[in-house]
Amino acid sequence: MTRHHGSSLAGTRPEGLEGATVLVTGGAGLIGSRIARRLRELGAHPVALCTMDAYPPKIYQELFGVVPGSVVPGDIRDAALVTRLMQKADYVVHAAALADVAACTRLPQDAIDRNVSGTQTVLSAAAASRRVRRLVFVSSASVYGNGNPDDWAGPEDEHRSTRELLGSVYGQMPPRFGEERRRRPLSVYANTKVFGEVQTDLILRPAGISYSVVRYFSVYGRPQVIKPGSHSWVVAWFAARAAAGLPLHLNGGGHQVRDFVHVDDIAEGTLRALTEPAADGRTVNIGTGRPTTIRTVADLVAGHFPGTRVVETPMPPGDPLGGCAGTALMQRVLGWQPGITIEDGVARYVRWLKATPAALPDWLRQEAGQSA
């Protein structure tokens, strides 16, 4: 069933950002660039800090729309640079991270260097600033792990088909992760996010700097592009493989549950956490509250590419069974909820992918050619 959110919570816009300078770390990436664009629409002045080393330069320019000169090239571990930018910032969104679960698993020291040491550099500079009004730390639903079966709560009745499908996997209802749920990280990436959440409070609260923490659930949407060796960004993976005529790989059979949140909603929710008075010192999920299996996403994508095959593959390490967001606190604190459904979001992504040949990487085209 397609679920359409009401406009009563989604119809307003973040307030108080007009004329403000907002430092966005990771500001040239998928999420950071979308946040920066939304800030400009709201009359703010985003300052994007990014290493721009996660993708080839043409990806940032042609797909992410990064204009030369609009990004400060640099690393969040560069204390002098971060301090200089922080001194001019009214607000901060700390989104920079090695955000690939597989990469963090393969290269744990890199994850610690970027996500732990880099975060500490940002927090120290914010704590020393006399200008920053609030910092938002970008965390992840991965901090929840698989949850505790003793306190799982079920989705609404409209999701009965999902519940029935998952019964053989969980033995009961899939978990709904509320913001106060105990953190149980199952990957190096998740563990670095736990550090960031705790450290944000330990450093900024004594300094009198307002902060909030946002836990993103599964982000998707254009111009997300896949990277070799990764198993993140399943909507982009499935759509790209289907467009190339390759089978879709269902890791672990595709029974994992995710709460898919469109990047446009992610940007909106983040900026509300940046400005809403009630978000001060709070940790909120950014999710839809709707559980969707990976197999369901494969079916949605395959519906746009007739003849697409689906094959089952082993579960990769660090990949949780997952669940969906508890959104009651998010709605109460932010006065908002996401408005783009997974059905609509997948259709939008497929339309963009079909109209954007550059989004299909050469190495995937080569794989398709070799398997033909």
N, C-alpha and C positions, 0 to 999 in steps of 0.2 A: 504494500500500500504506500502510495506517495504521501508524504506528510508535509503539509504546508504550515509554516509557523504563522501565527497572527502578526499583524503589523503593530499591535499595541506596544510591544517591546522593541521591535526592530526598526520603527519608523523614525526615531529621533537620531541625533548625531552627537558625537563627543563635543563637549563645550570647553572653552577656556584655553584653546591652543592657538588661536589667531595671534600672530605676531611672535609666538614663542619659538625659541631655538631648541630643537630636539636632537640630541645625539643618538644615532641608531647604530649600534655595533652590528657588524654583519649586514650592513645596509645595502649591499649590492646583491645579496642572495635572493632566493625566491621570496621568502617572507619579508626580509628587510627592505627589499626594493618595493614591495607592495605597501608596506607601512610608510615608507618615505613618500610614495606617490599619494597615499591618502592624506598624509600630513600636509602636502602642498595644496591639496584640494580644500583643506580646512583652514588655509591661510597661515600655516606654520612654516618654519624654516628648518627643514631636516638637514642634519650634517651626518652623512653616511661614512662610517669608517669600515673598511673591509680589505682583507688581503687579496681578494679576487683571484684565488688560486684553486678554487674547487672545480672550476670549469675552464675550458679554453676561452680566450678573450672574446671570440665572436659570439659565444653563448650569452655573455653579459651584455654585449652591445646589441645583437640582433634579436635575442629572445627576451632578455630581462629588461631591455630598454634603458640600460645604463648609458647616460650621455657622458662622453669624455669631459673630465673636469668637475663632474658632479659628485664624485666620490673621493674621499681622502684615502689614498692607498697606505695601508699600514696594518700593524698587528696589535691586538689588544694587550699583548705582553710587553709592548713598548711603553714603559711607565711615563716617560717624558712626553710622548705624543698624546697619550690618553689624558694625562693631567692638563695639558694645554687645551685640548678640546673640551674637557670637562669644565674648565673655568669659564667657558662661554655658553654652557648649556643650562637651560631652564628645566629640561626634563631629559631622562635617559631611558632608552629601551635597549637592554642588553640581550641581543639575540645571537651574537657571534658564538659559534661552537663548531667542533667537529661533530656533526649531527647525524652521522651515518653509523647505525648500530654495528654493521659488519666491519667497517673500518676501525671503529673503536675496539672491537674484539680482536682484530688482527694486530692493531698497533696501540696497545694500552698506554704506552708512554706518551704517544702523541695526544691521546685523549686527555691524559692528566695535564700535559703541558698547556694545551689550549683551553680545556674546559674547567680546569681547577686553577692553575697558575694565572691564566688569562682572566678568569673571573675575579680572582683576588686583586689583580691589578686594577680592574674597573671599579671594584667596590672600594678599594683604598682611595682612589682618586675622587670618587663620589663623596666619601666620608670627609675628605679634606676640603671639599668645595663649599663655598658660602652662598652658592647661587642655585644649586639643584633643588627643585621642589619635590620631585619624586622620581624614583628609579623603578622600572619594571624589569624583573628578572624572568627570562623566558625559560620555563622548565618543560617537563614532558610527562605524559601519562605513563611512560615506562617506569616511573618511580613506584607505581603501584604493584608491579609484577603481575601475578595472576590473582591476587587477592586471597582472602581467607574464606573458605567455603562456609564457615560457621556464621558469617555475617553478610553473605551475598543477598542482594535484594533484586527482585525481578523487574523486567521492563513492563510497560503498559500492555493491556490486553491486545492492542492493535498489532503487537509484535508476537502474537501467539505462534505464527509459523516459524519465526526465528527460534523461539523457545523450544518448539518440538524438534527442530533440526539439531539443536545443540544438546539435547537431552543425552544422546549417546556419548558425547564428548565430555561434558561436565558431570553428568549424573544428576544434575539439577539446573536451576536457573543460571544463566550467565551473570557474571558479576557486574554491578553498577558501582563505580568508584566515586564515593563522596570525598570532598576535599579533606576531611578529617581522618580518612582511612589511613591505617599504618602503611609506611613506605616499605616495600619489599623488592628492591631492585634485583633484576635477574641478569643484567648485562653491565659491562664496564661503562657504557654510555649512560645508562640509568643511574649508576652509582655516582658519576660525576654531576648529574643533575641534583641528586640528593645533597651532595656537598654544596652546590650553589645555593639551594634553597636555605639550608641551615646557615651558611656563611653570610648570606644577604641580611638575615636578621641579626646575627652576631656583630656584624660590622656597622650596619646602618642605624640600627635602633639606638645604640649608645651615642651615636653622632647626631641624633636628632633629625635624620634624613628620612622622609616618608618613602615607603616602598610598597610594592605589591608583587606577588608571584603569580604567574599564569602557567597553568599546565596544559599544553597543547595536546589534543588527541591527534588522530591520524590526519595530517595535513595533505591536501591534494589540490590540483587545479593548475591551469596554465600560468606561466610557461615552465612548469616542472619538467625536467628532462632527466633521463636515467643515466647512471654511471655503472661501468663494468664492475663486477664483483660485489655489488650491493643487492640487498633484498628489501630495502626500504622503498617507499613510494609506489605501492602496488598498483594504483590506478594508472600511473604513467607507464609502469612496466608492462602491464597487461595491454594497454592501448598500443604501445610501441611495438610489442611483439605481434599483436594481431595485425597491425598495419603492415608489418614486414612479412606477413604470411607464416609466422612461427607459432608453435603451440604455446599455450599458457601453462606455466608451471604452478601447480598448487602444492606449495610446501606443506608437508604434514597433512595433505588431503584438503587443505583449504578450510578447515573447521575453526581456525582462529577467528576471534571476534574483534572488530575494530569499530571505533566511532569516527566516521570520516567527516572532516570539517574542511570546507572550502577555504582556500587561502584568502579570499575576500572577507569572509567572516572572521578568520583569524586576525587579520589586520584591524578590523573594526573592534573586536573584543579586546585586543591589546591596548588600543588607544583609549577605550573606556576605562580599563584598569589604570591607565596613566592619569586619568583626570577625575574619576568619580571619588568624591570624599569618602564614601563608605568602603572603598577598596584599600584604604590606608592600612598597612600591616596585615592584609588578608591574602590568603592563597585561594585562587579560584580556578576551576576547570574551564577550559574553552572547548566545549563539545556540544553535540546536538542532543545527547541523551538517547540516541537511537543505535542499538547494536546491529551491526551488519557483518556477515561472515565474508571471508576472502572468496569463498566459492560464489557467493552472490555477486560480488564485484566482477568476477570472471564471467558470469552469465550476462551481466549488464553490458560489459565490453563486447563480448561475443555477439550480442544482439545487433551491434553496429557493424560487425565484420562477419557476414555469413560464411560458414565453412570453417570457422576457427576451431582448432582442436584443443582439448584440455587434457593434461597429463599430471599424474600425482608424483611428487618428488619428496625427498626427505626434509624434515624440519631442520632449519639452520640453527646453530647455537645462539642463545640469547633472545630467541623469538618467543614471547609469551603467548599463551592462549588468549589473553587480553580480556576486554570487556568494553563497557560504554561509560560515558560520563554521568555522574550525578550532577544535575544542573540547577538544583533549587537555590543553592548559595549564589551561583553565577547570576541567575535571574534577579535575585534579591539585591545583590551588591552592585551589579552593573546596570540593572534595569534594562536588560537586553537579552536576546537569544539569537543564535544563528538562523538565517533565513533560506539557505540553499540546501536542497535535499541531495542525497547521493545520486538519485536518478537524474536529476537536472544537472548536477555537477559533472557526472560522467559524460553526459551528452555534450555539454559545453567543451569538455576537454577533447573529446573525439573530433568535434567540429574544428577546433583550433589545430589539432594535430594534422588532420587531413588538409588543412589550408596552409600549413607551415612545414614544408619539406625539410627545412634545416633542423627541425626538432627531432628528426629520426637520425641517430648517430651513424656514422660511416661503419663503425665496427659491428653494429647490429645488421646493417645491410649486407656486410660481408658474411656474417653468420647465416643470414637467410640465403645468400647465394650458394654457400657451401652445402647447405642442407637440401637445396632444390634437387 
